[in-house]
Each structure stands twice: as structure tokens, then as C-alpha cells.
Amino acid sequence: MQTVVRIADYRDRVHAPTISKWYIQSSQERGTGIATRSKEYLESKINNGNAIIAFVQDQLAGFCYIEVFSSGEYVSNSGLIVTPEFRGLGLAKQIKKLAFNHARDSNPFAKIFGITTSDIVMNINSDLGYRPVTFRQLTQDDEFWKGCSSCSNYDILMRNDKKMCLCTAMLAKSKEEADSVTILNENNKKT
């Protein structure tokens, strides 16, 4: 099966209505922990190069987008979704890895974070170097939390003053921090 996972470009905006419907369907099926996104919002992510799109045999199969918060201090990979017929192929991991690397390369000084109720996403995040943290360690940018408003758990988040929800918060080092640790480790091995 031919799989293509790549950074989306302006030509991919034709897929925004379909992807928007995927989020709605997934939210209804799961009943928890997924925010929906409008086609206009997804088009903006696609148009400015902040989205990853996947195809299997030329059929749209998955998506994820990148958001920047707190004047570039934080960046998130959000909205990872793979259609049911293409789950179990490792596609989510490929999409997430490209989104993670693209976010790091585009924003080398930004900490990378995400929140999720999915154990699959938590495992992928752990493999990429994320670690669980409290919500206090994430961006406090109102734009990020506004994005949670379409989630069925939003009332829990607001009741807890954005300090906890059913999601697990995860944080990874910025590219700059990770590169510094790598250089330090290599220098320690030489001595």
C-alpha cells in the first residue's frame, strides 16, 4: 500500500470540509476528548504550511496541524486524526512524527506540547520525547484554551480554572534545548 505523509500546501485546502467532518464524527463516536474545527480554520492551517496530511493509495487518510502560542514560546501538534479504515497501519505515528519535527524546525526555541485523552497518542508522544506534566506547565494563552471549547469536557476544564481536565498534558523540549542536551552528552562521552 502506497502511503504519503507530507506537509500540506494550498492545494490541499479542498480536503478541509472532509477533515472538519471527521472531527465531528470522531467526537460523536468517542463522546469525549476531541475538539472540532471549522473548515475555515483548517484551511488557514493548510494555507500557511502548518498542517500535515496523509494519503493511502491516493485516498485522504489522516491529518494533524500545528499551532503557535504565547508569542512563539509554545507550539502544539493538534487534531491528529486517522480515518477508521486506515488505522492500525502506523499512520498516526508517521503523521505525528512529521508534525513534531516540522514544529521543532519551524519554531526551534518553542516548547512543544499537547493534551489528549488517547492512549495511542500518549504512547506516540512518549516515543517522541514528550513527558506528562501539569496544565500549569503549558501555555496560558487564551487562544489555546478557546480551542477546547467544542470538546465535550470543556465544562470540566473551566470548572477547574484550566488546571485539569480529562486530558493528559504532555510537554517536549524545544529543538534548542534538545540539541544542547545532545551536545552536552557527546562532550561528556569524549572526556
N, C-alpha and C positions, 0 to 999 in steps of 0.2 A: 504494500500500500504506500503510495507516494504521499508524504507529509511535508508541508511547507509551513514554517513558523517564521514570521518576519515582522519588522516594524511596519505598521500600516501607513499608507500615504493617501493623499486626497482622493484617489480613485476608489478607495475602499469605503468612502462615506455612504455609498449606495447600500452597504450592509447595516448601517446604523439602525434602521427600523426593525430589522430582524433581531439584532442583538438586544435592543431595548425590550422586545417581546420575550426574549429568553430570560431576562432578569425577572420580569413579571411572572412568567410561568414557574421559574425556579422558586421564587418567593412563595407562590401559592402552594407548590408541591411540598416544599420543606416546612412551610409555616413558621420559619424562624430564621433570623440572622442573615438576611440578604436585602440590601437596599436596591431599589430600582433606579434606573437612569433614563432620562428622556433621549429621544433620537438626536435632538439638537445638541445636548451635552456630549453625547458620544461622537457626533460629527466634529465638534470642536476639538476633542482629544485626537481624533484621526487626522484632522487638517493640520494641527500643529506638531505632528510627529510624536505624540505622547500616547501611542497605543500599539499593542501587539496583536496581530491577527493570525489565525491558523486555518489551514485548509487541508483536507484529506481527500485525495483524488479530485481536486478542484472544487470540492464542496466545503462551504463555510463550516468550521468545526469548533472554533474557540476564540476567546478574546480576553484581553486584560488592558488596563490603562494606567497611566502614571499621573500623579498629581503632586504639585509642589506647594508647600505651606510655610508660613512664618518667615517670609522673605528669603526662602531658599535654605532655611535651617533644617527642614524636614522634607522628605519625599516619600510618597507611598505608591505601592503597586496595588491597585484596587480592582474589584469587579472581575476577578478570574472566573471564567465560565467556560465549560466544555459541554457541547450538546450530548445528551444521553447515548446516542448511537456511537459516539467516538470516545467514550470513557473507557478506561482500562488499557489504553494504548501508550500511556506515559506522556500524553499530550499536555496535560496540565503542568507537569514538571518542566517540559520544554518551554512553554509559554512563560511560566513564572521565572525561569532562569534568564530568558532573554529580557523580560521586563526588569528584573533585578539588575542585570548588567547594564542595560540601557539607562536606567535611572541613575546608577552609580557613575557611568561615564558622562552623562549629561549634567550631573549635579555632584561633583566629586567631594564637596565639603558637607553635603547633607546626610543626616542620619536617615536610614530607610526603615519605615515602619508599616505595620498593617494590623488590622483587627479582623478576627474570623471566628466563626463557630465550627468550621470544618476541620475535622481531624486530618484529612488529606492535606489541606493547605498548611496546617501546623507542621506536619512532617516535612513537606517540601521546604517551608520556611526554615526549619531547623537544619536541614541539609545545606541550605544557602548561608547559614551563619546567624540567623535571627535567634533571639532568646526571648522567653516570656518576660514581660515587665508589667508594672502597674500603669494604669492610664495616665497618672501624673507625669510619667516619663515621655509621653507622646506630645505632639504639638497641641497647643491650646487654642489654635486658630479656629475661630467660629465657623469658617467656611468648611473645614473638615467635618465638624460635628453636625453641621447643617446637612451634609451628605447622608447622614444616618437617619434623617427624618422620615424616609419612606420605609424604613425597616420596622417590622412588627414589634421589635424590642425597644423602640425609641423611648417609650414612656419609662422603661426601667433605667435607661441611661440618664434621662433628665431627672428622674426621682433621686438618683444618686449623684447629682451635680457633676455629671460627666466623669466620675471617678471609677465607675464599674458598670458592667453590663453582662450579658451572657457571652459576649465575645471574649476571646483571649487576645490581649495586646502583645505584639511581638516587635522587637527592635533589632536592627543590624547596624554595625559600624558603617560610617561613611567610607568611601573609597580611600580618602586621605588617611583616616585612622587605620584602616586595614593594611594599607601599604606601609605605614610607619611601623606597625607590629611585625610585618613580614621582614622588613629591613633590619629591625632590631634582632629578631630571631636569627637571621642569617649572620649578622655580625657576632652574636653570641656563640654560634657554632664554629666560627673561624678562630675564636680565641681559646 
